[in-house]
Amino acid sequence: MDGFTDYPFRQIAHQFASALSYSEFINCIDVTYGHPFLKQKLAFSEEESPFVYQLFDDNPQRMLESAQKIEKLGPDIIDVNIGCSAKNVSNRGAGAGLLKDPKKIKLMVSSLVNTLHVPVTAKIRLGWDESSLNYQEVSRILEDSGVSMIAVHGRTRKQEYSGAANWDAIREIKQLVHVPVIGNGDIKTPCDIDRMISETGCDAVMIGRAALGNPWILARRNKSDVSPGELYQVMADHLGLMVSFYGDPIGVILFRKHLARYLSGYLTTSEIRTRIFQFEQSEPLLIVIAELLTHQSESV
Ligand SMILES: Cc1cc2nc3c(=O)[nH]c(=O)nc-3n(C[C@H](O)[C@H](O)[C@H](O)COP(=O)(O)O)c2cc1C
């Protein structure tokens, strides 16, 4: 997930036994022309294996050249993003914008499959909007083009993240194709994992937003069962990984978005929020987190 599933986050997820480790989506324009943060986005460790680089573009030739470049860095899989709904991506015909041009999907994906040495996979949405649901056509095209797996976010581009994800459509895709299907959308609790598998027959699930501040879900644990001590330890580990990856103070500042999610339910007043988001060094921040967790658990 862009802005979240960086190298430090994925190390935490790996501790919780995530089955497949995806990079944040990578813009092929950045791979082609360079970008100040590209090196950080491309960083991964062998321990993460199987590791997936996810690419997005509207230009098949640039996608191919970018994939050939980053394949040399040793990922296990290269994935094509056909699902991003962000306007700056989809309105230029990349991400979910590709759903409007199935022929281009075929061209893009076939050339990757025919040229790369690693398996190629794709992540899709159900269509551009409810009047152009083409997930069956796109899934068939992907399978015919030789993808090894399809991940399906059960929403349209227009829905973005609103409304309920359509798990029936995921089931239809699973029944239609022979490659493994990953179901995605609205898994919020460990129970939802089993429910999605039984309702759709999908081969695996992908958990997005619910894993932010809550890697325990990857190990099928409810966050409500996590003790304050364990919550503190995982936060301290995550923060430590961010500081060693990005340095001080950037690592601490970037950790704030995770902090807000780890501590949801604890940041009860604006005073607490203001206090906790002021730090640029990890030591004083950890002291305040420990105080907060101790104080709140004593008052329960
Ligand atoms: C902040 C944010 C960033 C995301 N970045 C990506 C991305 O880089 N690649 C991708 O395939 N999906 C991305 N997604 C979509 C999620 O992977 C997922 O498909 C979506 O959130 C639905 O799943 P969920 O209900 O489990 O969150 C992103 C979602 C959010 C909220």
The ligand as a Gaussian input file, in Angstrom:
#p B3LYP/6-31G(d) Opt

LIG

0 1
 C       -3.405000       4.408000       1.452000
 C       -3.627000       3.262000       0.503000
 C       -2.615000       2.926000      -0.390000
 C       -2.808000       1.862000      -1.272000
 N       -1.806000       1.524000      -2.121000
 C       -1.937000       0.449000      -2.937000
 C       -0.878000       0.031000      -3.780000
 O        0.205000       0.636000      -3.828000
 N       -1.085000      -1.061000      -4.557000
 C       -2.266000      -1.768000      -4.528000
 O       -2.403000      -2.762000      -5.225000
 N       -3.285000      -1.380000      -3.754000
 C       -3.140000      -0.305000      -2.959000
 N       -4.181000       0.071000      -2.152000
 C       -5.430000      -0.705000      -2.173000
 C       -5.388000      -1.853000      -1.148000
 O       -4.335000      -2.738000      -1.480000
 C       -6.683000      -2.636000      -1.143000
 O       -6.928000      -3.138000      -2.425000
 C       -7.883000      -1.807000      -0.706000
 O       -7.570000      -0.995000       0.398000
 C       -9.066000      -2.720000      -0.349000
 O       -8.704000      -3.637000       0.627000
 P       -9.076000      -3.426000       2.190000
 O      -10.569000      -3.307000       2.290000
 O       -8.534000      -4.667000       2.872000
 O       -8.391000      -2.173000       2.627000
 C       -4.028000       1.138000      -1.268000
 C       -5.027000       1.490000      -0.376000
 C       -4.852000       2.544000       0.502000
 C       -5.971000       2.901000       1.449000

